Amino acid sequence: MISPISNMDDQALKLSRAISSIQIEADHLFKFRDVRATILFRLDGRALTAFYDPKTSSSILTVIKWVKDIISKTKEELKHGARSIKYNKQIDQNEALPVYFYRTGNSGILVVILHSRANTGFMEIEMSRTAKRLGIIIDRKQSIGDLEQ
Amino acid sequence: MKTSVGLCINHDLKFATKTALQQAETELNTEPTGILYFTGSHPGGKKVYNQSLKIIKKKYSTIPLAGCSGTGIANSKDYGLKGAAIMLFSGISVSTHLIKRFRLRTGTKTKEILKKCINIENKELKQNSSTSFIFFPPGLGFPKLMVNLMNHRLEGFNPFFALNNRIWRDVPALSRFTGKIVNFLMNLFGIGISYSSAWPLFQELYQRGIHYTGTFGVDPISMNKSYQFYNYKAFKDSMTFISLSSPDLRFMSKTDTGATIDFRKPFSLDSYLDGGFIPRIDGQWGAKSLLKIYEMENTPEILEECTQKYFYYHPFKPLCILDDKKSQNLYGLSINPNLNHALITAPNQVAKKLYVNHKDKYQSYICNQSAVTIENLLDESLSSLVGNNTKFGLFFDCGNRAMIVGDRFQQYMEHYAQILGKIPYLVIISGGEVNSQSFPIVNFSLVSSVAQQLTPA
């Protein structure tokens, strides 16, 4: 007989594993030199995890604020087939940051803010990879270790 | 005969090698006879690579190992830019070789390599076994100081654009030697080996009919130096190569570009072209006449954008086929609209040959690569190579092609997995790929090599 309490513990364990694996994947993307911020949103616009460095410059906070405003619009586009959306956010007269919105599974949006002179061609490879992996984790609530087996 | 593949994507290179090795070991189950080891580029340099190689050394200290660092790695399960990949062989005779400081004395070192290759080939022929060599020459890499300067819009410090100075344009006697000077400076300051200095080695191997593949391991993101691995130690500016031979196997290889010709009208280059330096096209200065061919006279900003950095790919970056349609020698064209010059990534020898053959006029076609054509061509090219008897596959994909695919990279990798099925394979994404089937050297291409069993088990 499995007692209900132990059963709940298993579920909690699975959830905690899933959350930690989400954080590992997002952190892996954030460690790239070209990336300034990675944020994972729920479809209702609530942030699940966020990696950013406010010490470098305060302009990143204004961009994040803009992302929060715009996410309700991108949500509908991503629902209807689009894999990703790219915007350029002007922060200075000379500088514009590329911002990517990726569909992650059925109930998430991955937002990545890059440096103004980042190599977007190569970063797209890593961004699509993390979006795919995060999507699987969110949909099935599995950890990375379960995926590889 | 058995092979297995392990791959892990992680920023921590030690952790990645550990897990990749575990994956490969569990698949193989027996003691391996040879190891291939590839990594994504790491800013830590030699120290980090040596530390990660020590992890493999703890288990297999006597088994020959070779490999190099590239930009990215992929497998049937995963893909990414940072991490490690391992391929283990059993039942194949493997030997590895190292030639130190290849960049300084390329002439004498090529003779050394040729001697070794021919000796191995003759030995194996007596036992009725076929061999294939995989070369890892040192690739292009700028010092960090230079990269930082280039990133801050001081393009004058880029050695390629420094040659676009007025001196080189106005003095015709100097423009003949620009390519040679670039190659000499690259070899001298350890920026890397260019195609033209590795040319005589691959030419002789091609003429003797020796099967080979390889990569230069260039990383166009950070422009870090490429490292070569030889028996559990990392080297820079040196050539390593591995020979695989077995009586039961037959090695096959192929190159594909996936390019479509956009502009069918050929144009003539009517000036001396050495080291990819084109002062005049169609009787006009290079940049102006090229803008005319692209029909972009009114929008020079696009070309300015795509030629800001020499190696970075841009969807509007023009590629050209030199000499002939059938041979498919694909090279990148880059022009700076502010200065009146065009540069080609073709090696010196190609340019010289064209000049000798045609004297004043050569024809070339301008073409373009797109994500759709690359994906479609993968189907055609691999279906002819891969069969029921294939044992393993190694694919060297150009980094610029990966950039073209961009957001569709996930689909592109799934396409690989669909065609190859359960066959163990590795895709190494890096700049500069060579193959015995395609000579003269081709840029912007996919080199695929596959081993097939002669007698099905």
Interface residues (C-beta under 8 A of the other chain):
Chain A: H28 K31 F32 R33 D34 R83 S84 R117 N119 G121 F122 E124 I125 E126 S128 R129 K132 E148
Chain B: I9 N10 H11 T71 G72 K77 D78 Y79 G80 L81 K82 N151 P220 I221 S222 Y312 Y313 G399 A402 M403 I404 G406 D407 F409 Q410
